[in-house]
Amino acid sequence: MSSAQQEAPDLGNRVRTAVDRTIQRSIKGLDYVLGPMTEVGLTPKDVIYERGTLRLYHYHPMADEVYRVPVLLVMATTNRGYVFDLAPGQSMVEYLLKEGFDVFVLDWEAPRPEERNLDLDDYTFDFIPACIRRIAARTGEPDVSVIGYCMGGVLSLIYAAGHTDGPLKNLVCLTTPVNWHEFGLLRRWTDPSHFDVDRLVDTLGVVPTDFILNGFEMLRPAQRTAGRIRVWDNMWNDAFVRSYRAFDRWTTEALPLAGEYFRTTMRELMWANKLYTGELRVAGQQIDLANIKVPILHTIAEHDHIVPYTASKPLLERVGSADKDELVLKGGHVSLIAGPNAVRRMWPAVSNWLAERST
Amino acid sequence: MSKPEASNDPFDTLRRLIDDWEKRIDGVANQVMGTDGFSLAMNKTQNLGLRVQKGVRDAMASHLKNINMPSRDDVIRLGEAVQAMEQRLARVEHLLEVTAKGAGNQGPRSGPPRTRKPPSQRGGQPT
């Protein structure tokens, strides 16, 4: 058969696929525009503790036998915790439950105006310990493993360094910034020579969502537009659209921040870099990462544009743990916990690492 | 060396263009936004907005005071009082739990047995 004859059906298939996808784009595009918001966080759970901005969820076990040590996931204060549980099959919580863990999630609601005075002390010396006490009461287990994501990782580190004789058995940090002087653009924009954090906090009380969201979006200004074009291109692909919508919902549903917490984060972490230098003081205690002796796993995203690789890389060299591991994955800040690489590599790695240390 | 496979989709060129466009725009924008001039201008604009906001809020508070109505700050102070009560309740709740636990009145919630072994101890390989 001549090559011209071979190419003819090929061309026919390509045209047919292109026409089919164009029709699908038009039909499904309407659904996309008019349809309801993507449902997220569907894994069954109980809210076992709520207080102001804090919510503690206990997920229903999915295994007949679970590991002795329960797991607490601590969400970053800037975003909602359902990124741990985006959709069935795209949920770290669901994965851990099926692997036999008893899973709790510490999630945040938008702080109310009267919560503007919440500070790092409240998050790390009140909220996290209170949740851990409730987990102990519910499970009857004295130990707990903590997994912290981004700023949730920072809170977990401060908790761990400030409660060295506490019930923490294992610590997993996901893309957690330690050297805040490596924050690139975010640090430049908030340089103390021109960023007046006091005026911002004193005027607004609670730092609004727009301020947080705009800061993140300005790091990749073309990302949203390009993303919309890509979702149109893939409109025929239901799985792609579902995943895009869930991620899109999550990124746009950023949370405002309590003013004092934001001020301390700026002054002590971003400007003075005290978490890195070991000079941070929280609730009257010196927070030195070298005091953390529990087994620790740190997962870093190589192409993270929010927490740069160089900002999170030094964690293991600062902690005092003898049992410490690092997992560097390709991918970005969000895909690290819920993208394809998370499903294939990160979740199994975290599950295996914890399993060996959870009996 | 093998020749790259011909793409099956006529939209591939458009996709490559979008990828390039996104990288280029982000690159240029990051360069511009990475300058001191940009940070200075951005923060000056923000400070101006905050000053206006504070002015409006103060004027509104004074107006509300004149007509004997609670201002936003008054409402926040009320909220803070409720929050303080909430915190006190949390402490009482914690003390009650500790006391109940000491008296052996509160056991853990029932659930699956907490006896699971890691794959290495079950004779399997970690996945």
HADDOCK unambig.tbl for C-alpha pairs under 7 A between the chains (distance, minus, plus):
assign (segid A and resid 14 and name CA) (segid B and resid 8 and name CA) 5.88 0.50 0.50
assign (segid A and resid 14 and name CA) (segid B and resid 9 and name CA) 6.37 0.50 0.50
assign (segid A and resid 18 and name CA) (segid B and resid 9 and name CA) 6.94 0.50 0.50
assign (segid A and resid 64 and name CA) (segid B and resid 112 and name CA) 5.60 0.50 0.50
assign (segid A and resid 65 and name CA) (segid B and resid 112 and name CA) 5.21 0.50 0.50
assign (segid A and resid 65 and name CA) (segid B and resid 113 and name CA) 5.18 0.50 0.50
assign (segid A and resid 65 and name CA) (segid B and resid 114 and name CA) 6.03 0.50 0.50
assign (segid A and resid 65 and name CA) (segid B and resid 115 and name CA) 6.28 0.50 0.50
assign (segid A and resid 65 and name CA) (segid B and resid 116 and name CA) 5.42 0.50 0.50
assign (segid A and resid 66 and name CA) (segid B and resid 112 and name CA) 6.30 0.50 0.50
assign (segid A and resid 66 and name CA) (segid B and resid 113 and name CA) 6.21 0.50 0.50
assign (segid A and resid 66 and name CA) (segid B and resid 114 and name CA) 4.77 0.50 0.50
assign (segid A and resid 66 and name CA) (segid B and resid 115 and name CA) 6.22 0.50 0.50
assign (segid A and resid 66 and name CA) (segid B and resid 116 and name CA) 5.04 0.50 0.50
assign (segid A and resid 67 and name CA) (segid B and resid 114 and name CA) 5.10 0.50 0.50
assign (segid A and resid 67 and name CA) (segid B and resid 115 and name CA) 5.88 0.50 0.50
assign (segid A and resid 67 and name CA) (segid B and resid 116 and name CA) 4.65 0.50 0.50
assign (segid A and resid 67 and name CA) (segid B and resid 117 and name CA) 6.76 0.50 0.50
assign (segid A and resid 68 and name CA) (segid B and resid 114 and name CA) 4.40 0.50 0.50
assign (segid A and resid 68 and name CA) (segid B and resid 115 and name CA) 6.02 0.50 0.50
assign (segid A and resid 68 and name CA) (segid B and resid 116 and name CA) 6.99 0.50 0.50
assign (segid A and resid 113 and name CA) (segid B and resid 76 and name CA) 6.16 0.50 0.50
assign (segid A and resid 114 and name CA) (segid B and resid 76 and name CA) 5.13 0.50 0.50
assign (segid A and resid 114 and name CA) (segid B and resid 77 and name CA) 6.89 0.50 0.50
assign (segid A and resid 114 and name CA) (segid B and resid 79 and name CA) 5.26 0.50 0.50
assign (segid A and resid 114 and name CA) (segid B and resid 80 and name CA) 4.92 0.50 0.50
assign (segid A and resid 137 and name CA) (segid B and resid 108 and name CA) 5.88 0.50 0.50
assign (segid A and resid 138 and name CA) (segid B and resid 108 and name CA) 4.82 0.50 0.50
assign (segid A and resid 138 and name CA) (segid B and resid 109 and name CA) 5.36 0.50 0.50
assign (segid A and resid 139 and name CA) (segid B and resid 108 and name CA) 5.02 0.50 0.50
assign (segid A and resid 139 and name CA) (segid B and resid 109 and name CA) 6.19 0.50 0.50
assign (segid A and resid 140 and name CA) (segid B and resid 107 and name CA) 6.83 0.50 0.50
assign (segid A and resid 140 and name CA) (segid B and resid 108 and name CA) 4.70 0.50 0.50
assign (segid A and resid 185 and name CA) (segid B and resid 34 and name CA) 5.96 0.50 0.50
assign (segid A and resid 188 and name CA) (segid B and resid 34 and name CA) 6.90 0.50 0.50
assign (segid A and resid 189 and name CA) (segid B and resid 39 and name CA) 5.08 0.50 0.50
assign (segid A and resid 194 and name CA) (segid B and resid 40 and name CA) 5.88 0.50 0.50
assign (segid A and resid 194 and name CA) (segid B and resid 43 and name CA) 6.33 0.50 0.50
assign (segid A and resid 195 and name CA) (segid B and resid 43 and name CA) 5.84 0.50 0.50
assign (segid A and resid 200 and name CA) (segid B and resid 50 and name CA) 6.92 0.50 0.50
assign (segid A and resid 203 and name CA) (segid B and resid 50 and name CA) 6.68 0.50 0.50
assign (segid A and resid 203 and name CA) (segid B and resid 54 and name CA) 6.16 0.50 0.50
assign (segid A and resid 219 and name CA) (segid B and resid 30 and name CA) 6.92 0.50 0.50
assign (segid A and resid 220 and name CA) (segid B and resid 26 and name CA) 5.47 0.50 0.50
assign (segid A and resid 221 and name CA) (segid B and resid 26 and name CA) 5.96 0.50 0.50
assign (segid A and resid 222 and name CA) (segid B and resid 22 and name CA) 5.37 0.50 0.50
assign (segid A and resid 222 and name CA) (segid B and resid 25 and name CA) 6.21 0.50 0.50
assign (segid A and resid 222 and name CA) (segid B and resid 26 and name CA) 5.92 0.50 0.50
assign (segid A and resid 223 and name CA) (segid B and resid 22 and name CA) 6.62 0.50 0.50
assign (segid A and resid 226 and name CA) (segid B and resid 18 and name CA) 6.61 0.50 0.50
assign (segid A and resid 226 and name CA) (segid B and resid 22 and name CA) 6.40 0.50 0.50
assign (segid A and resid 348 and name CA) (segid B and resid 127 and name CA) 6.57 0.50 0.50
assign (segid A and resid 352 and name CA) (segid B and resid 126 and name CA) 6.05 0.50 0.50
assign (segid A and resid 355 and name CA) (segid B and resid 118 and name CA) 5.02 0.50 0.50
assign (segid A and resid 356 and name CA) (segid B and resid 118 and name CA) 5.37 0.50 0.50
assign (segid A and resid 359 and name CA) (segid B and resid 117 and name CA) 6.58 0.50 0.50
